[in-house]
């Protein structure tokens, strides 16, 4: 077998391709691991943080909502333990948005939404480093019809 310059370049090219493919696969696996770690950390029971949540028009009746709890299930469903006017539905599905935006945002959709953009709640994880506790906050929640919007609703992980 004669070693030529062409054969050496071909071997270097193939070795570079294999190295690049292995590097990409490693980065993909590490990224999937990080996503699954965050996903698993979100699963659980949460109670309403009545101190950080600004209830707007519901301030006078905030005591009615002190027992509000949220459960994020591993099967990507959610359940609130009670119905409240500032959250449209108390049961549905949740998933990561993956819209290319900054940070990891998730959405909650009710079972009645039929994939419409109306009637979803957006949420993000909270960490002890940022807020002093693990939890989530709902941003851009959709209230029940003819009810007032609450801009951010905070939940503490139990």
N, C-alpha and C positions, 0 to 999 in steps of 0.2 A: 504494500500500500504506500503510495507516494504521498507525502505531505506537501500540500501546495498552500500558497497564500490564500487562495479561494476557500479551501477546506478549513483553514484556521479561522478565517472570518465567519464562516458558517457555524463553526463550533462556538465561537464567542457570541454570535448572535443568538443561537439557541440557548446557551447558558444564561444570557441576559434575559431572554423571554421567560425562562423557568424561574429565575430569581424574582423578576417582576411579578409573575403570577403568584408565587409563594408569599411575597410581601403584601400583595393586595388581599389574598385570602386571609392572612394573619390579621390585617387591619379590619376586615369584615367581621371576623370571629370576635375580635376584641370589642368592636362597636356593638354587635349583637349581645354580647355578654353585659356591657354597660346598660343597654336598653332594658334587658330582662331583669337586671338587678334593680333598676329604678322602678320598673313595672311591679315587681314583687314587693318592693318596699311600700308601694301605694296601697296594696291590698290590705284591707282591715276596716276597723270601726273608728268613727270619728264623732266627736261631740262639738256642738256649736260653741265658738269662742264669742261670748256676748260682750266682752270688753273691746276687742279689736273691730268687731263688725259694727258698722255705722248703719243703723236701721232706717234712717231718713224718716219717712212718714209713719213708721211703725214704732218709733221710740217710746211712745206712751204705753204700748202694749208689748214691749220687748220681753216681759216676764212670761208671756204666752209661748215664747219660742225657746226658752231655756232648755227644754228637753229634746230639742231637735237633734237628731243623729243621722249620720250618713254611713252607709256600708258600701265599700267598693269591693266587689267579689272577684275572685281569681278568674272566673269565666267571663269577665268583662261586662258584668251587669252591675247596676247600682240600685240602692233602695234607700229612701229617706223613711224614717219611722213615723212621720206624720206629714200631712199636707199643710203647706203654708202659702200665703198669698203671693209672696215674692219669688217663688220657684214654681214654674209651670206644672211640672209633673214630678211625681215622687218615685218613679220606677223607669228603668230603661237600660241602655247600654253605654259603655264608656270605652274610649280608645285614644291612642296618640294621634295628634293632628297630622304630623309630617308635612307641613306646608312650607318648610324651608325657612321659617321665621326664627327669631332669636329665642333660645331657651326651649325647654320641653313643655309644650302645652298639650292638654288633653281636652276632649269634648265628651259631654254627656248628651245623649239624645233619648227622648222619650220613645216608647214603643208606638206612639200614635203619629209620629212626625213624617213617615213615608219619605225619608231622606230630604226633607225640605231644610233650608238654612234657617228657618224660623223655629223657635222652640228648642234651641240647644243651649247648654251651659258650658262655658269654657272654664277650665281650672288648671292650676299649676301646683306642683309640690312645694312645701315649705320645709326648711331644715332647721335643726337646732342652731347651726352656725349663723343663720340669718335672723330667725325670729325667736330663738330660745326654746322652741319646741318643734317636733315633727308634726306635720299636718298638711292641709291643702287649703287653697283659697279659690273660691268661685268668682270669676270675673265675667262680666257680660251675661249675667243670668237673665233668662226670660221669665217675667212674672206671669201669673195667671191673667186672663183677659181683664182689662179695666182695673188693674192693680198697679201699684207704684213699684218702680225698679229700685233694687238695692245694689249699688255698684260693686262692692266686694264683700263676700261672706266668708269668714274664716272658720276653719274646723281644726280641732286639736286631735291628734291620733290618740286613741285610748290605750 
